[in-house]
Amino acid sequence: MKADQIKAVIEQKLPGSKVSIRDLTGTADHWEVWVISEAFQGKGMLEQHRLVKSFFEQDIASGVLHAFSLKTFTPEDWAKRAPQLVK
C-alpha cells in the first residue's frame, strides 16, 4: 500500500484531518503515521489508535501493512506539543 493511499483513506474517514506519513524501511509496509483530527476529542490515545487502525484491518491482517506506528493528536494537543516534537 502506498503512502498516498493510506493518507487518502484517513482523510476520507476523518474529514478535515491532517496526515503525515513516513516509510520507515523503504519497503512500503512499515509506516509511521501522524494524524491530527478533531475526531479525537474526548478519546484516549488507545481509542484514537484503534479508530485509525480500524480503517486498515484487512490490510494489516493480510500483511499488506506489516507495521503501522501511529501518533495521534487533537488540534489542541498538537498546538501544545508540536514545538517539542518537531525540531
C-alpha positions in Angstrom: 0.0 0.0 0.0 1.3 3.4 -0.9 1.6 6.5 1.3 -0.9 8.4 -0.7 -3.5 5.6 -0.4 -3.1 5.5 3.4 -3.4 9.2 3.6 -6.5 9.3 1.4 -8.2 6.6 3.5 -7.6 8.5 6.7 -8.6 11.9 5.2 -11.8 10.3 3.8 -12.7 8.7 7.2 -11.7 11.7 9.3 -12.6 14.8 7.2 -10.5 17.8 8.0 -7.7 15.8 9.5 -4.0 16.5 8.8 -2.0 13.4 7.9 1.8 12.9 7.6 3.3 9.5 6.6 6.8 8.2 6.5 8.0 4.9 5.2 10.3 3.5 7.9 12.1 0.9 5.9 11.6 1.7 2.2 9.6 -1.4 1.6 6.1 0.3 1.7 4.9 -2.0 4.5 6.3 -0.3 7.7 4.8 3.1 8.2 4.9 5.9 10.7 1.6 7.8 10.5 0.8 11.1 12.3 -2.8 12.2 12.4 -4.2 15.5 13.8 -8.0 15.4 13.9 -11.0 16.9 15.8 -12.5 13.4 15.8 -10.1 12.5 18.6 -11.7 15.0 21.0 -12.7 13.2 24.2 -10.9 10.0 23.2 -7.9 8.5 24.9 -4.8 7.6 23.0 -5.7 3.9 22.7 -9.1 4.7 21.4 -7.7 7.1 18.9 -5.2 4.5 17.6 -7.9 1.8 17.4 -10.1 4.2 15.4 -7.4 4.8 12.8 -6.2 1.2 12.7 -9.9 0.1 12.2 -9.7 1.7 8.7 -6.9 -0.8 7.7 -8.0 -4.1 9.5 -7.9 -6.1 6.3 -4.6 -4.6 5.1 -3.0 -5.4 8.5 -4.5 -8.9 8.7 -3.3 -9.7 5.1 0.2 -8.4 5.7 -0.1 -5.6 3.2 0.6 -3.3 6.1 3.1 -5.1 8.4 3.9 -2.4 10.8 1.8 0.7 11.5 3.2 3.1 14.1 0.7 5.9 15.0 1.0 9.3 16.6 -2.4 10.9 17.1 -3.4 14.3 18.3 -6.3 16.6 18.7 -5.6 20.0 17.2 -5.2 21.4 20.7 -2.8 18.7 21.8 -0.8 19.3 18.6 -0.6 23.0 19.3 0.8 22.3 22.8 3.2 19.5 21.9 4.3 20.4 18.3 7.3 22.6 19.4 8.7 19.7 21.4 8.0 17.0 18.8 9.1 18.8 15.6 12.6 20.2 15.5 
